Every structure is written in structure tokens, then in C-alpha cells.
Amino acid sequence: MELWSVKPHKKLLTKGRLSRDLEGEAVWLVTGKQGWKWSGENWNKLDDVEIFEAPQYLGEPGVSALKK
């Protein structure tokens, strides 16, 4: 086990990383994510979700729209 690792969760995709806040202090960020899709009658769990480190753009970063 690494010093800064996140244990797997049964229902969520998890990811953690070390970052800095506005004052420059170190903070440990942990993200948990689960995707769902409406099928017209029910919500269905998505198995292929991903956690990104940075925003995902449709074209040129910072100029184009963000991906959904």
C-alpha cells in the first residue's frame, strides 16, 4: 500500500491525489463517482465511468465547450 492511496469501493470508482488550496496548503482530494443513464423507465448503472484529472473539452482547451 502506498502512503497516499485510496482503497477500492464496492459501488464507486474512487481516485485520490495531493493538491494545493488557494493559500498554498497541501490538501488530499478524494473523488467518488458512479454514472447512471435514464432508459425511459429506469435508471441503469453505467460500468464504464472515468475520473479525469482536468476538464475535458470538445475542442481546444479553454476555448471550446466542455464535454458532458
N, C-alpha and C positions, 0 to 999 in steps of 0.2 A: 504494500500500500504506500502510495506517495503521501508526502506531508499535506498537500492541498488537493485531495481527490474527493469526489462526490460518489457515495455509494449508489449503485443502481436502485431504481424504484420500480415496483411491480407494474404500476399503472401510468407512470410518466417518463418521458425522455428527460434526463437531467444533465446539466453541464455547469461547471463552475470555473471561475477564473479570477485572478487577482487584478484589481484595477485601482484607480485613484479617484477620490471625490474632488469637489470644487476647491477645497482647501489644500489639496495635495496629500491627504492622508490615505494610506493603503486600506482598501476595503475588499472583502471577498464577496463576489457576486455569484449567486446560485440561481439558475433558471430551471423551471419545470414546465414542460409543455405536453399537451395532448391535443390532437386535431380531431375535429368532428365534421361530418358532412350531412346536410339535410337531404333525404331521399324523397321528400314529398309526404311521407307519413311518419318516418322515424329518423332519429339521429343515429348515424353509423360511425363507429370509431375508425379513424384512419391510422394505419400502421406505419405509413411512410412519412412521418413528420421529421423536421430537421431544425436544429437551433443554429442560427447564424451569429457570427461574431460582430458583423457590421450590417448596416441596412443593405437590402438587395434592390437594385434599380432595374427598370426595364431597358434603359439605355446608358447614357453617360452618367456616372455617379455625381450627385449633387445638382444635376441639371434636369434629368428626366424624372418621370414619376416613379414612385416606389412600387415594387411588386406586391401583390396581395399576400 
